[in-house]
Amino acid sequence: MKIAILAGTRPEVVKMAPVRAALAATPGLEPVWISTEQQGALNAQALETFGITPDIRLDPPSPERTLGGRFAQIMDRLDDVLGRLAPQLVLVQGDTSTTAAGAMAGFARRIPIGHVEAGLRTFDLDQPFPEEGWRCVVGQLADLHFAPTEAAVRNLLRGGVSQHRIHMTGNTGIDAVRLSGARVSPVPLTDGRRLVLVTVHRRENWGPELEQVLAALILLRDRVSDIEIVFAAHANPALRGRVDAALKDKDRIRIVEPLDYLGFLSHLKSATLVLSDSGGVQEEGPVLGVPVLVLRETTERAEAVEAGVARLIGTRTEDVVEAATQLLTDEPERMQMVRAVSPFGDGFAAGRIADVISGWSPAKPLGGEQIRAAV
């Protein structure tokens, strides 16, 4: 069975690398990696980290095009390559433009779709935008839904997906952390200071929300004297310019270039606290025992909040300062969030996905009994 794996961003590479390895180790399955080059340098960085050379590399979407224009380019190029490759299954991951464009291209070619990390929802199309829309679209097109958690399963059932198409596997991002464990060492702390790691990149935080977070970081630095704030910059030049203008050359605040996957895990492993609007960080932080303050108004990963290893705090300056200060000055309070447990799986999701695909055919759906037991 020839299986097309579509990826073009760093999160997709991180979360599909374990799936590719599991598929390649399963007799009768032939994974073919198609890189859409959606994220350029970050995509290349992640491919190198996991030792993946794409079987097919597409031309990258034009950076001067609109979101819809780039989406159209990705879909058009994938339509062409899927027509030539004729795989038996197309695998997409998460909620990127590559995910939705790939699912639509496969659907138009009458090729079955498998969705890794299926069922995540905020039920608000504006948050996150456009990701919530993209994953809802894929949820209507996929033949196989690989849901990471019971909550994701319930979201799919609520959306009308047949239970026979749903397979609860865990999140493959946890597999990636587990498999990278021996390659991740803590980074040295500056003068013994505690490290507070920060990332901000989501589109809904590009406006005044970013300015509020940047102001909060300066106030937090002034309020807690033994911390160093490390801001992991995003590749977007407009965001980087605003971050530099607010934080560059500030004492005990350090801006670092976009980190590769292992470098980011090393920083995260060393952190006392992480503030982020990233979905992946909400998964990775709990595994490494690092409390996560989520710089968003809503999250599709509510399991971390419910487990007490993450808190949803938004982006208002006073809320960010108050929440971070509390955890940095009250160690018993912080330790309540330090559990080194993952509500997103045990790190063996990719093998389950490979097992499902190995026994799957369009005429032979699997998984109904498992889902009935899960919900």
Phi, psi and omega in degrees: 000120178274124185240118179275120175260120182256130179203148179206000179234163181301313179302323179295318179297313181303316187273341178265342180302314177296327179293316178302315181296318180293320178294317181296332181274358183258120180304137176090356180246135181235099178284137176237115185272120178248118181261121179275351179060030183301323185252005174059248188297318181294322176297314180297320179302314181290321178300318179295318180303319183264006176066036183254126170253114182303142174288326178223129180240119181273163171294140181291152175295152184286125182295337181278352179282160175288173176305313179294324179294318178294321177301314181297320178297314180299315182295318181298317181290324178289323176303316181295312185288325177292326176297321180282323184282324181051059178286164176274344181206140173250126178254126175238160184230133167074235195206033180270176173299322176300319181300306184290317179296320179294319178295319180291322178294317178295317179300316180295334177269004181061036176258130179301148184244135170247132184246111176275135186070047181276152170092002176287134182211142164254343185062031176219108185294345178272345185219107355274148177252133002266007191303319180299319178295317182299313184289331175294321177299312181296326179299336178273343188254336190288147174267328179237124180247111180264094187272137182282331188218170177296325178297320178295321176301313181297322178299319180293316178298319178299329180275004175093010179283134178297138180299336181286348178262356188255135180225117181275117189239341196092172183262130183291345174297329177289325173303315182298319177296315180299314183290338181268357190309313183290344182263001185249118177241143178301145176277149179293143179275146180280115178052032177075006181288152174284142184264128172247114184265138183226135169224138175218120180211348187294146185302325181288350177254015181281342184271223181297340178301320179297317180298322179295319179294317180298319177297321180296323182295321178294316178296321179295317177302319180289329186277327183242112194279344187252025180245154166239128179267123177250115180261111178279106188292153175262154184289340181300119185295328179293317177294316183298321180298320180288323177295315179299318182298326184271326193242345187298136177067016174277136180300136179061021170231125184234127175263127179245151178297161178311123184276144171288173188300312182293323177297321179293317178299324178296316177296318181296319180297332181271350189281146170277331184202147175232135174247124187200152171255010183279138174292318181299321180295327177296335176273318187284321182305308180301323180298324182266005177074030181248122177299141182244123169261118189269118183274060180211162178273338180210158180218146175274359180243055183295343180302323180292321178294315180296328179281351178083012180259357176216154176228137179270114187238353181074201185234001179298133186309310184295326180290319179296313181298315182297313183294315181292318179300319180302313183286333181275344181246355180231090186297320175301323178295316179295319183294338175295338179263355183263094185236347181050041175237156181241122173281004186248014175128177187255003179090013179232032182292321186299320179296322178294319179298315179298320179297317179297313183295322181299326181261009187263146164211155182305332182268359185227075179293147179235161166106353184300317182295320180300317184290321178299323180289325186287325185253000000 
